C-alpha cells in the first residue's frame, strides 16, 4: 500500500558521530512528502535507509507494518523507485535504458512509461526512435532529457514508493517545467519522498518535513 513509518530512527556512518537522531515520521499511502533543509542535514540518508543501503543503528523503518530488515532485499526494492540528481545511463538504446529495471517489459508499456515521463515525443524525434544509442553515460542527451528518461525508467517498474533526490536541481526552467509535469503524472497514487531545494518542487506536497542536523525540526504544509 505504501504506508511508511520511521520509528525513533538513529543512524551514524562513523561511530560516535550521529547523522540522524530520533527521527519519527509516519507517511500514509499516496502521500507526497517533501524533505527540505541545508546540505548535510540528513535528507538523503533518510531515503538511503528506506532503500536499505544501510541499516539503522536503533529504532526501525517499516513499510505496511513490516520492518524492512525482516523482508528480502529484492522484494523491498521492487516496491521502490528512485530518480537521482545524476542518473546513470548506459551506452545502449533508449529502449534498453528504459527497460533496465524490467527487461521483459512489453513495448506498449515502455511507450506508456515514456509518455508519463514526458520523453516519448523527444524519442520519436531522434534518428532511430527507441533504437537510438545514447552514448557512454548518456552523453548524447541533455541533463533534462536524462532526467526524464530516468523518471520514465522508474515508472516502468511500477513502484508503490518513489524517491526523488534533487531531480530538478540542475535544470533550466523549460526542462524543469517538463519534469514537473512528468513528476505530477508519476506520483499520482504513489507514496513519494521528494528531496528538493526549489520551492516550485515542493508546493504541492501533502507534508513538508524540515530537517536540521539530523533531526526533524518542523512539519507542515
GIPE-V784973 format. One line per field, one symbol per residue. phi: phi as a letter, one per 40 degrees, with the letter a starting at -180 (. if undefined). psi: psi as a letter, one per 40 degrees, with the letter a starting at -180 (. if undefined). A space follows every 50 residues. Layout:
phi: ???
psi: ???
This chain:
phi: .gcbbcbfcbaacbdgbcbbbfcbabbcdgcbbcbbicdgchccddcccc cgcbbccagabbbfgcccccbcdccccccbbbbccbccbbcbcddccccd caccccdccccccccccfbdccdcccdbfcccccgdfgccbcdccdcccc cccccccfccbbbbbfcbcbbccccccccdcccdcccdgbcabbcabcdc cbccccabbcbafgbcbabic
psi: dfhhhhhfhiiidhheghdhhfhhhhhiheihhhhiiiheeedddddddd efdiiidiaihihfehheeeiiddddddehihhidgihiigaiddddded egdehiddddddddddefeddddeeidebeehieihffdeiidddddddd ddddddefidhhhhhfeedfiiddddddddddddddeheihihhhidhdd dedeidhhhhihfeiheiia.
